[in-house]
Amino acid sequence: MTNAQDNTFVSQEKFDEMVKELEHLKTVRRTEIAKNLEYARSLGDLSENAEYQEARDLQAATEERVKKLEELVKYTKIFTDGKKKSEIGFNSKVSIKKEGDSSIHEYTIVGSEEADMRVKKLSHVSPLGAALMGKKKGDIFTFETPSGKQTYTIEKVA
């Protein structure tokens, strides 16, 4: 089980998405699975019934997801844009430059449930995200990575 009670933060948009998914799973998906199970049972011997086993596996996976979403919806905090614009916090768009490198990397700071490096959404609890929280434009900071300490400069905060 996740530790959703330990400061899970998401945007209002992500929270609404989780609530919508939970509602879909509890109503539409559970009904579909129940029908599949009923059909599979009608096929006879359950011990050698692949359709029945598949439906049971799908039911277990769906119930696990429902359980996780229920916990997340219960304990998740929605972050608001109440921060100072100059200080890095949730939903900040940050441009940073690694020491000795001219390329600039841009990220948006989000809660761990929304983190997705493919779209440059960085979790506030990741090593880099945690190092950025509370910093301002022009700050130089260092954080630990698997390949050693890295030093960056904050170029822009929006």
C-alpha positions in Angstrom: 0.0 0.0 0.0 1.2 3.5 -0.7 1.9 6.0 1.9 -0.7 8.5 0.7 -1.0 9.9 4.2 2.6 11.2 3.9 2.1 14.5 2.0 0.8 13.5 -1.4 0.1 16.7 -3.3 -1.6 17.0 -6.7 -3.1 19.8 -8.8 -6.9 20.2 -8.8 -6.9 18.8 -12.4 -5.1 15.6 -11.3 -7.4 15.2 -8.3 -10.4 15.5 -10.5 -8.9 13.0 -12.9 -8.4 10.5 -10.0 -12.0 11.0 -8.7 -13.3 10.4 -12.3 -11.2 7.2 -12.7 -12.4 5.9 -9.3 -16.0 6.5 -10.2 -15.6 4.8 -13.5 -13.9 1.8 -11.9 -16.6 1.4 -9.2 -19.5 1.7 -11.6 -18.8 0.8 -15.3 -15.7 -1.4 -14.9 -17.0 -3.5 -12.0 -20.3 -4.1 -13.9 -18.3 -5.2 -17.0 -16.1 -7.5 -14.9 -19.2 -9.0 -13.2 -20.7 -9.8 -16.6 -17.5 -11.4 -17.8 -17.3 -13.5 -14.7 -20.9 -14.6 -15.1 -20.3 -15.5 -18.8 -17.1 -17.4 -17.9 -18.8 -19.4 -15.1 -21.5 -20.4 -17.7 -18.8 -22.1 -19.7 -18.4 -24.9 -17.2 -15.4 -26.4 -15.4 -13.8 -23.4 -13.6 -10.5 -25.3 -13.0 -9.6 -25.3 -16.7 -11.5 -22.2 -17.7 -9.0 -19.6 -19.0 -11.8 -17.0 -19.5 -12.8 -17.3 -15.9 -9.2 -17.0 -14.6 -8.6 -14.0 -16.8 -11.8 -12.3 -15.5 -10.7 -13.0 -11.9 -7.3 -11.5 -12.5 -8.8 -8.5 -14.1 -11.2 -8.2 -11.1 -8.2 -8.4 -8.7 -6.3 -5.7 -10.6 -9.3 -3.4 -10.7 -10.0 -3.8 -7.0 -6.3 -3.1 -6.2 -6.6 0.1 -8.3 -9.9 1.1 -6.6 -8.2 0.6 -3.2 -5.2 2.8 -4.1 -7.4 5.5 -5.6 -9.7 5.6 -2.6 -6.7 6.1 -0.3 -5.2 8.8 -2.6 -8.5 10.7 -2.8 -8.9 10.5 0.9 -5.4 11.7 1.9 -4.2 13.8 -1.0 -3.8 17.5 -0.6 -4.5 19.8 -3.5 -1.8 22.4 -4.0 -2.9 25.9 -4.8 -1.0 28.7 -6.4 -0.6 30.6 -3.1 3.2 30.7 -3.3 5.4 33.7 -4.0 6.0 33.8 -7.7 9.7 34.3 -7.2 10.1 31.2 -5.0 10.0 27.7 -6.3 7.0 25.6 -5.1 4.3 23.4 -6.6 3.4 24.2 -10.2 6.5 26.4 -10.6 8.1 26.3 -14.1 11.8 26.3 -13.5 14.8 26.7 -15.9 18.1 25.4 -14.6 21.6 25.2 -15.9 24.2 22.6 -14.8 27.6 23.9 -13.8 30.0 23.7 -16.8 27.2 23.1 -19.3 25.5 25.7 -21.5 22.2 23.8 -22.0 19.2 24.9 -20.0 16.7 22.3 -18.6 13.1 23.3 -17.9 10.8 21.5 -15.5 7.5 21.9 -13.8 7.4 21.0 -10.1 4.4 18.7 -9.3 3.3 16.2 -6.7 4.6 12.6 -7.0 1.4 11.3 -8.5 1.8 13.6 -11.4 5.5 13.3 -12.0 6.4 12.3 -15.6 9.8 13.1 -17.0 8.6 12.5 -20.6 6.8 15.8 -20.2 9.3 17.4 -17.8 7.1 17.2 -14.8 9.4 16.7 -11.8 8.2 15.4 -8.4 8.8 17.7 -5.4 10.2 14.7 -3.5 12.7 13.6 -6.2 16.3 14.6 -5.3 16.3 17.4 -7.9 12.7 18.5 -7.1 13.4 18.6 -3.3 16.6 20.6 -3.9 14.7 23.2 -5.9 11.8 23.7 -3.5 12.0 27.2 -1.9 14.8 28.4 -4.1 14.8 31.6 -6.2 16.1 32.8 -9.5 19.9 33.1 -9.4 20.4 30.6 -6.6 23.1 28.1 -7.0 22.4 24.7 -5.4 24.0 21.3 -5.2 22.2 17.9 -4.8 23.3 14.3 -4.6 22.8 12.0 -7.6 23.9 8.3 -8.1 26.9 9.7 -10.1 27.9 12.2 -7.4 27.1 15.8 -6.5 25.7 18.0 -9.2 25.6 21.8 -9.0 23.1 23.9 -10.9 22.1 27.6 -11.2 18.4 28.6 -11.4 18.0 30.7 -14.5 14.3 31.4 -14.4 11.2 30.8 -12.1 7.7 31.3 -13.4 
